[in-house]
Amino acid sequence: MTIFLGLARPGDTVLTEELTWPGALSIGRLTGIRLMPVKTDAEGLIPEAFDAACAKFRPRFVYTMPTLHNPTNATASLARRREIVRIAREHDVLLVEDDAYGFLVEPRVTPYWELAKDRTIYLTSLSKSISPALRVGFMAVPARLHKSLLAAMRATTVMVSPILLELATHMIETGAGRDAIVYQTETARRRQRLAVSILGEQGSAPTSFHYWLRLPPEVHNAGFVADALAGGVAVTHGDVFTVLPGQEAGGVRLCLCAEPNEARVEHALRTLAALLATSHFDAISIV
């Protein structure tokens, strides 16, 4: 919210991946800022599509998650990142980099911030890396944007709870935060291996918290979600990630790490695999 309010106004355009974090979509609707999708592949933003969108829409910025993208798990190579930076410079477009899941990738991927500090806003959070209860985020910003973003931050959050900051500082300085990261990374690795063994590699990443389950063209997203829920498995409907109404998501997101009982996770994955093996996916009737 801070970034959107600080850098854009109602009616302005912001670019993002064709599937994106639902929170960004909600912020766009609340603020009247128009989000437009950019085509993606296994490495995220496609340079040619990004170049064309920059020329067409003259966006205020691009909001992107280049590492373990939510929901697809796409991760951009260094070569791809350099190409996106080149295009952003050419069109004078800011890069807003959401690196919430970057801590999970080994070896570490070079963020846009290290490639173009003059035009990148870098975002990360302890709520993913350490604990959902630790609602503390961090933002690295070019100096010229400090004033406008500080004003937006004061308007939206006023300040972070001192108790949370004290706890965050303690966990960082004592190494407890690093221990939490190691534990979460190993758990994610184990769950991904389990998912791959049951559903295949098509939507996985070695240490991601989530799995993007692509559905065959004949399978209706809503029907699959309903059938999964009837079987006791809740998955995230792909449509919540689509930028434009009527856009086809092509899959559903599976959250692999929220359930503490791994046997239940395995049972859920096998239930979904059994659903995929059937051919009774009918769209939900609208009466």
C-alpha positions in Angstrom: 0.0 0.0 0.0 2.8 2.4 0.9 4.5 2.0 -2.5 1.3 2.4 -4.4 0.2 5.6 -2.5 3.7 7.1 -2.6 4.4 6.6 -6.2 1.1 6.5 -8.1 -2.2 8.3 -8.3 -5.7 7.1 -9.3 -5.8 6.4 -13.0 -2.0 5.7 -13.2 -0.8 2.3 -14.6 1.3 -0.2 -12.8 2.7 -3.3 -14.6 2.9 -6.7 -13.0 3.1 -10.4 -14.0 0.0 -11.8 -15.6 -0.6 -13.7 -12.4 0.3 -11.8 -9.3 0.0 -11.5 -5.5 -3.7 -10.9 -4.7 -2.8 -8.2 -2.2 -1.5 -6.1 -5.1 -4.7 -6.5 -6.9 -6.7 -5.4 -3.9 -4.5 -2.3 -3.4 -5.1 -1.4 -7.1 -8.8 -1.7 -6.7 -8.9 0.3 -3.5 -6.7 3.1 -4.8 -8.0 3.4 -8.4 -4.5 2.5 -9.8 -4.8 0.3 -12.9 -2.7 -2.9 -12.9 -1.9 -4.3 -16.3 -0.4 -7.8 -16.9 2.8 -8.7 -18.6 3.3 -12.1 -20.2 5.5 -14.5 -18.3 7.4 -17.7 -18.8 9.4 -20.0 -16.5 11.7 -17.0 -15.7 9.0 -14.5 -15.0 8.6 -11.4 -17.0 9.2 -11.9 -20.7 11.6 -9.1 -21.9 9.8 -8.5 -25.2 6.4 -8.3 -23.5 7.8 -6.0 -20.8 9.3 -3.7 -23.4 6.0 -3.5 -25.3 4.0 -2.9 -22.2 6.3 -0.1 -21.0 6.0 1.6 -24.4 2.2 1.2 -24.5 1.2 2.1 -21.0 4.1 4.3 -19.7 3.7 2.8 -16.2 4.6 4.5 -12.9 6.4 1.3 -12.0 6.4 -2.5 -12.3 5.6 -4.6 -9.3 7.4 -7.9 -9.7 8.3 -11.0 -7.7 11.3 -12.4 -9.7 12.3 -15.1 -7.1 9.8 -17.9 -6.3 7.0 -15.9 -7.9 3.6 -16.3 -6.2 1.9 -18.4 -7.5 3.9 -19.9 -10.3 7.4 -20.3 -8.6 9.1 -18.7 -11.6 12.6 -17.5 -10.9 14.5 -15.2 -13.2 18.1 -16.0 -14.2 20.8 -13.3 -13.8 20.7 -12.8 -17.6 17.0 -12.3 -17.6 17.3 -9.8 -14.7 19.9 -7.8 -16.5 17.6 -7.6 -19.6 14.7 -6.5 -17.5 16.9 -3.8 -15.9 18.1 -2.6 -19.3 14.5 -2.2 -20.5 13.5 -0.5 -17.3 16.3 2.0 -17.8 15.4 2.6 -21.4 11.8 3.5 -20.5 12.7 5.2 -17.2 10.5 2.7 -15.2 11.0 1.9 -11.5 11.3 -1.7 -10.4 9.4 -2.6 -7.2 10.9 -6.0 -6.2 9.0 -8.2 -3.8 11.7 -10.6 -2.5 9.5 -12.2 0.3 10.7 -15.7 -0.7 14.3 -14.9 -1.7 15.7 -16.4 1.5 14.5 -19.8 0.5 16.7 -20.0 -2.7 20.1 -21.7 -2.6 22.5 -20.3 -3.8 21.1 -16.8 -3.3 19.8 -15.1 -6.5 21.1 -11.6 -7.3 18.2 -9.2 -6.6 17.3 -6.3 -8.9 18.4 -4.0 -6.0 22.0 -5.1 -6.5 21.8 -4.6 -10.3 20.1 -1.2 -10.3 19.9 0.6 -6.9 19.0 3.8 -8.7 15.7 2.5 -9.9 14.8 -0.4 -7.6 12.6 -0.5 -4.5 13.5 -3.7 -2.6 10.9 -5.3 -0.3 11.2 -8.2 2.1 9.5 -9.4 5.3 10.2 -11.4 8.4 6.7 -12.8 8.3 7.8 -15.3 5.7 11.4 -16.0 6.7 10.9 -16.3 10.5 7.3 -16.3 11.6 3.8 -15.1 10.3 3.4 -13.5 13.7 6.4 -11.2 13.1 4.8 -8.5 10.9 7.9 -6.6 10.3 9.0 -5.6 6.7 12.0 -3.9 5.2 12.2 -1.5 2.3 15.4 -0.3 0.5 14.7 2.8 -1.5 16.7 5.2 -3.8 17.4 8.4 -1.9 15.3 10.6 -4.2 12.2 8.7 -3.2 12.6 8.9 0.6 10.4 11.9 1.1 7.4 10.7 -0.8 7.5 7.1 0.6 8.0 8.3 4.2 4.9 10.4 3.9 2.9 7.4 2.5 4.3 5.1 5.2 3.2 7.5 7.9 -0.2 7.7 6.4 -0.7 3.9 6.1 1.2 2.4 9.1 2.3 5.3 11.4 4.9 3.0 12.9 5.8 -0.6 13.6 5.0 -1.9 17.0 8.1 -1.4 19.2 7.5 -4.8 20.8 7.7 -6.5 17.4 10.8 -4.6 16.5 12.4 -5.6 19.8 11.5 -9.2 19.1 12.8 -9.0 15.5 16.1 -7.5 16.7 16.5 -10.2 19.3 15.9 -13.0 16.8 18.4 -11.5 14.3 21.1 -10.8 16.9 20.9 -14.2 18.7 20.8 -16.3 15.5 17.2 -17.6 16.3 16.0 -16.0 13.1 18.7 -17.9 11.1 17.6 -21.1 12.8 14.0 -20.4 11.8 15.1 -19.9 8.2 17.1 -23.1 8.1 14.1 -25.0 9.6 11.6 -23.6 7.1 13.9 -24.1 4.2 14.4 -27.8 5.0 10.7 -28.3 5.6 9.9 -26.7 2.3 12.5 -28.9 0.6 11.0 -32.0 2.1 7.5 -31.0 1.1 8.5 -30.2 -2.4 10.1 -33.6 -2.9 6.9 -35.1 -1.6 4.8 -33.1 -4.0 7.1 -33.9 -7.0 6.9 -37.6 -6.2 3.1 -37.5 -6.4 2.3 -34.7 -8.8 5.4 -34.3 -10.9 7.9 -31.4 -11.3 5.7 -29.1 -13.5 4.9 -26.5 -10.8 7.6 -27.1 -8.3 10.7 -25.3 -7.0 13.2 -27.1 -4.7 12.6 -25.0 -1.6 9.3 -23.1 -2.2 6.5 -22.9 0.2 4.0 -23.4 -2.6 3.4 -25.5 -5.7 1.6 -24.4 -8.8 -0.6 -27.2 -10.1 -1.3 -26.6 -13.7 -4.6 -28.0 -14.9 -5.3 -29.6 -18.3 -7.2 -27.3 -20.6 -10.4 -29.4 -20.3 -10.4 -29.0 -16.5 -12.4 -26.1 -15.1 -10.6 -24.3 -12.3 -13.8 -23.8 -10.3 -14.8 -27.4 -10.7 -11.4 -28.7 -9.6 -11.4 -26.4 -6.5 -14.9 -27.6 -5.6 -14.1 -31.3 -6.1 -10.9 -30.9 -4.1 -12.8 -29.2 -1.2 -15.4 -32.0 -1.3 -12.5 -34.4 -0.8 -11.2 -32.5 2.2 -8.5 -30.5 0.5 -8.5 -26.7 0.2 -6.5 -25.2 -2.7 -6.3 -21.6 -3.8 -8.4 -20.8 -6.9 -6.2 -19.6 -9.7 -8.5 -16.7 -10.5 -7.5 -14.8 -7.4 -4.1 -14.2 -9.0 -5.4 -13.0 -12.4 -4.9 -9.3 -13.2 -7.8 -8.9 -15.7 -11.4 -10.3 -15.5 -11.9 -13.3 -17.6 -8.2 -14.1 -17.8 -7.4 -17.8 -17.7 -5.2 -18.8 -14.7 -4.5 -22.3 -15.9 -3.9 -23.8 -12.5 -4.3 -23.7 -8.7 -1.9 -23.0 -5.9 -1.1 -25.5 -3.3 0.3 -24.3 0.1 2.6 -27.1 1.2 3.9 -25.8 4.5 0.9 -24.5 6.5 -0.2 -27.9 7.6 2.2 -29.2 10.4 1.3 -32.8 9.9 3.2 -34.2 6.9 1.1 -37.3 6.7 -2.0 -35.1 6.1 -0.1 -33.2 3.4 0.8 -36.4 1.7 -2.9 -37.6 1.9 -4.0 -34.2 0.4 -1.5 -34.5 -2.5 -2.7 -38.0 -3.3 -6.3 -36.8 -3.2 -5.5 -34.2 -5.8 -3.6 -36.6 -7.9 -6.6 -38.9 -7.9 -8.8 -36.0 -9.0 -6.5 -35.2 -11.9 -6.7 -38.9 -13.0 -10.5 -38.7 -13.4 -12.4 -37.0 -16.1 -15.5 -35.6 -14.3 -14.5 -32.0 -14.0 -17.7 -30.1 -14.8 -18.0 -26.4 -14.1 -20.1 -25.4 -11.1 -23.7 -24.8 -12.2 -24.9 -21.2 -11.7 -28.6 -21.2 -10.8 
